[in-house]
Amino acid sequence: MDPNGKSVGICGATGAVGLEILSTLIARKFPLKQITLFASSRSTGKTVPTSLGDLLVEEFSKEKALTLDFVFLAVSGDFSLQYAKELANNSPNGPYVIDNSSAFRYDPEIPLIVPEVNGEKLLTQYSSSRLIANPNCTTAIAVMALWPLHCDFGIKKMIISTYQAASGAGVEGMQELKDGTAAYLDGITLEAKVFAYPLAFNLIPQIDKFQSNGYTKEEMKVTWETRKIFDEPKMAITCTAVRVPIMRAHSEAITIETARKITPESARVVLEKAQGVLVVDVPNRLQYPMPINASSKNNVQVGRIRQSLVFGENGLELFVSGDQLLRGAALNAVLIAEFLEHPHTEPQCIKKTSGNTCPFLDLYKMKWSSRRSQVFHIAAFVGGIASICLFIARRRS
């Protein structure tokens, strides 16, 4: 432990995400002065072995949590709704609360953060907020690959199909897949308790509850959250989410339409420079993203990059894989804490605002009603430059 470090608490510390947060904090050498593991009464008194020694699990105490510097919530939305704001708003010097549930993701007053994408909002728009929401795992994985492309090419539409591992349903989901697989091979079908149907040797095209528009809530999360993270409230995004019999790591097939022309080559150049992204795209050598290779890895793998047959020169197809428990949850939460400890204002990339680099080409495409105003401003600008040049020429003569 570091006597000059931070005091940290993890609520839900014995769950899949909570354990990964603990491991990630230790692996990344986050400056820890004290670490407190909170869990339900069922786990109270247990110990968790770590490289720091065996850590005792305690029942949650609001009073103790208020004394900490950081509190990670790897718990249900109901728990977050009950305690998150109370912890974060207790005082200006209270703990930062980083919430992995969906309780506050859609609250306009609460930041929804992927540090490599919009971390700088913690220093500007949300500088006074001590409650930060972590995005849905599927969203976090997708935006790592899509944000750099959006910055350079301007994404107009996204069509996403997700293939989500059992780990998305926590420890219970992973265990049900293990048990179900063994039972199926013995000719036995176990009753599904975590999933809607047995997951072993199956695909389930439903994650979370169906909404009135026919989409599931998981699918709508991708739309709502990507729009908020990208600060693009009207971006056209559609998603189909499927649970697959994979233990860990989600994959996504993504089609995008862009405002500016895009090629597989130009996309690879951008993605190879992106933080947290690993381009795995050599099809003739059978190299492409797969969940088995993305499991327990920090980077999001991107491959199968090709021109879209639907959107042509303004479209791209790609396939991504990322560890749901790390990149989609624990790692992102710890990166938020690291950003708050060592803030930096240099964004990974900046969105280009126009499809053309020449203002006169933009002007040509405008309707006359708006073109007249632009003509006036450009003429005034050119006139000002001409006046400055004339003044300098007269001084020299």
N, C-alpha and C positions, 0 to 999 in steps of 0.2 A: 504494500500500500504506500501511497505517496502522501506524506503529511501536509504537503501544499496542494494536494489534489482536491477533487470535488466529492461531495457525499451524494450517492445515487441510490434510488430505490426502484425496484422492479415489481409492479403489481401483476399477478399472474405468472410468477417466476417459474412455476413448475410445468407450465404449458409449453407447447412446441415453440411458439414465438418468444415467450419469456426466456426459455433456456437459450435460444439463439441470441437474444439481446445480451445475456450474460456472457456467453462465449465470445461474441463480437467485441464487447467492451474490453475484455481481457486480451483478445488476439490483437486488437488495434492499439493496445497500450493506452487506453483512455486514462487520464490522470485520476485515479481513484484514491480518495482518502478513506472512504467508508462505503460499503455496499450492503444494502438491506434487501432481503428477498421476502416479498409479501405474497401470500397465497390464501386460499380458503382454509377454513378450520380443518378440512380433511387432510391437508398437507402440513399443517402446523406441527413443528417439532422434527420434521424430516431434515436431512442434511443433503446438500448438493455438492459433490466433489468437484473441485476446480484446482487450477495451478496455484491459486492463492490460498488453498486449504479448503477444508470442508466448511460450507456456509450454511448456517441454520435458517430454516424457513420459519417466518413469523406470520401470525394473523395480522391482517391489515389494521393499521392504526393511523387515523387521520392526523392526530397530534404529532406523531413521529414523522409522518410524511411531510408535514409543514416545515420541519427543521432541515430538510434536505435541499440540495442545489438542483437536482434533476429527478423527476419521477417519470418513469416509463410505464404506460398503461397497456398491458397486453391482456386485456380483459374484455368482457362483454360491453356492448353499448349502454346497457342499463347501468352498469357500475360507473362508466365514464360520465353518463348524464348526472349521476348522483354526486360524484366527487370532483370531477376534473376542474370545473370552473371555481369551485370552492377552494381548491388547492392553489390554482394559478392566480386567482384574484385576491388572495388573502392579504398580500402586501406587495409593494414594489420590489421587495427583496425576497419574495417567496420563491418557491421552486418553479423552474420551467417544467411544464407538463407536456410530454410528447405522447399523443394518444393514437394507438393503432386501430381503434374501433372506427365505425362509420358515424359515430354520434354527432360529430361537429364538422364533417367534411364539407357539407353544403351550406354552412353558416357563413354569410358574407363577411362577418366580423372576425372569423377564425382563419388563419393561414393554412392552406393545404400545400405541403412543401415536398418537392424533390430537389435537394440542394443543388445538383448539377444543372437543373433547369431553371428554377425560380427562387433559389436561396436568398438572392439579394432582397427579396420582398420582406425578409425578416429585419432588414436594416432600414427600409423605407416605409412602405404602405402599412406594415404590421409591426413596426418597431416597438410598440408598447405592449404587444400581446405576449403573454407568458404561457399561453396554451397553443400548441401547434398540432395540427392533424396530420397523420401519416396516410397516404392514399391507399386505396385497395391494391392488393398485390398485382393483379392483372394490369391495372393502370400504370403502376410504377415501372413495371417491366417494359410496357409498350412505349411510354414517353421517353425512356432513355434512348431508344432508337429513333423515335419520330421527331423529337425536338431539334436535333441538329439539321435534319432534313427540312423541317419547317422554317428554321432560320434562313436557310439558303434558298429554298425553292418555293416556300409559301404553300403549305398544305391547305387545300380547299375541302377535300372530302377524305374520310377514312372508312374502309370496310374491314372489319376485324372479326376473325374467327379464332376463338381461344380453345386450347386443349389443356385443361387444368388438372393438376395432380391431386392425389388424395390428401396431400399435406395441407391443401387449402382448407380442409375441414378439421385441421388440428391433429393432435395425437390420436384421438378417437377414430378419425377417418383413416389414418395410416394403419392403425391396428385392424380395423374392419377389412381393409383391403388384404392385409396379410392373412388374416383368418379365413376370409372368403376364398382366396386363391388356393390355400391348402385344402379347404373343404371341397371346392369344385373339382380339384384333381383326384379327390377320393370319391367323387360321384355324389357329393352332398351339396345342397344349396342352403346356405345360411340365410336367415331372415335379416334384411337390411334394417339397421337402426339409425345410422348416421346419414346415409344417402337414401334417396327415394326408392332405389332398386339396388340389388347386389351389383357392386362395381367390378368385381373380378371378371375378366374376359368380356367386358361390356363397355358401352359408351352411354352416358346419360346426358341428353341435351337439355338439362335443366340444372341451374345453380341458383339457389335462393328462390323466393316466391315470384309467381307470375304477376305482372302488373296489368292494369286495365288496357294497355296498348298491345298486349300480347308478348312483350319482352319480359324477361326475368329481371329482377332487381340487380343481379350481378351484371347483366348486359347494360342496363341503364347507368350503373356506376361508372362504367368505362366512358360513356358519353358525358355524363355530368362532371366527372372529375377531370377528364382531359381538357374539357372546355375551361374549367376554372384554373388549372395549372398553366395552360397555355395563354390564359387571358383572352380567349376567343369564344365568347358566349354564344355565337351563332354558327360555329363550325359544324358541318354536316358529318356526323359520326354514327355508324351503326355497328352492332356487335351481336354475334352468336356465341354463347359460352357453353362449352361441353366439358363434362367431367370425364376423365379418362383413367384407365387403370395403371397409372404411373405413381410411384411412391412419392416422388419429390421433383420439383421444377416444372414450371408451366411453359407452354409453347403457344405461339400465336402466328397465324397467317394473316398478313396485312396487305391491303391494296390501298394506294393513295392516289388522289388526283392533285396536281400541283398548279399553282398560278404561273410558274415559270417552267420552261423546258427542263427536263431532267433525264439523265441517262444512267444506266447502271454504273458506268465508269465514274461519272461526276458524283454519284451518290456514295460510291466506295471511298473516294477521296475525302469526302466530308465525314463519313462514319469512322474512318481510320484515325481521324484526329480527335474524335469525341471521347470525353472522359467516361469511364465505366462501360465502354462498348468494345467488344472484340469481334472483328469481322472474320467469319469462318465461311469462306465462299469460293471453293475450288471444286465445282461440281464434277469435272472430269477425273478428279482424284477422290471422289465421294466424300468431300469435306463440306459439311453444312451443319447448322445448329441441331443439336439433339438434347433432350432433357437429361439423358444419362451422362452427357459430357458437361452440362451446365450445373448439375447438382453440386452443391457445396462450393460453388464458385461465386465470386463477387461481381464479375462482369456479365452483362447481357450479351449473348452471342447473336450475331446477325448474319444471315446468309440467304441463299436462293434469290439473290438480287437480280431482277430482270425487268425488262420493259413491259408495261402493262399492255395486253392485247385489247383492253377495253378503252383505256384513256390515252393510248398512243404515246406521243412524245411528251405529254404532260402527265404521265402516269407511271407508277412503279409498283412492283410486287416484291415482297420480302417475307422472310420467315425468321422468327426470333425465339430464343429459349432463355429462360432465366430462373434462378432459384427463388421459389416463392417465399421461403422462410428467410432468406438473406436479402437479396435485392428487392424483393417484394414486401419486406416487412422489417426484420431486425436491423439489417445493414442500413437501410434508409433512415430508420429512427436514430441510430447511433451517429450517422453522418449529420443529421440535424443538430444533435448535441455538439458535435465537433465544430460545426459551423458557428453555433452560438458561442462556443469557447474561443474560437479564432476566426472571427468574421472577416470576409473579404468581399470586395465589391466588384471584382472582375468577373462578368458573366461568361459562361462557356461560349455563348454565341449570342448575337443580336439579330432579331428579326429584321429582314429587309421589308420595306413597306410598299414597294412597287414591283410590278412585273418587269419594268423596263428601267434602265439606268439613265435614259435620256429624257428630260422633262418635256422636250418638244414632241417626242413620240407619244407620251401620255396625253399631251395637249391635243394632238391630232385625233385621238380616239374619243375625246370628250364630246358630249352634246354641246350645242352652241350656247345654251343658257349658262352653263358653267364655264364654257371656254372663254366667253368675253371677260369674265372676272380674272381668269388666269392670264389672258393676254395683257390686261391692264397691269397686273403685278409684274409680269416678265418685262413688259415695256418700261415700267418704272425702274426695275432693277438694271436693265441694260442702259437706260438713260443716266442712272446714277454712276455706273462704271465709266460711261463716256465722259461725264463731267469731271470725274476724278482724273482721268487720263489727260483731258484738256488742261486742267489746272496744273498738273505736273509738267506738261510740255511748255506752258507759258513761263513757269518758274525757271525752267532750265534755259529758256531763250533770253 
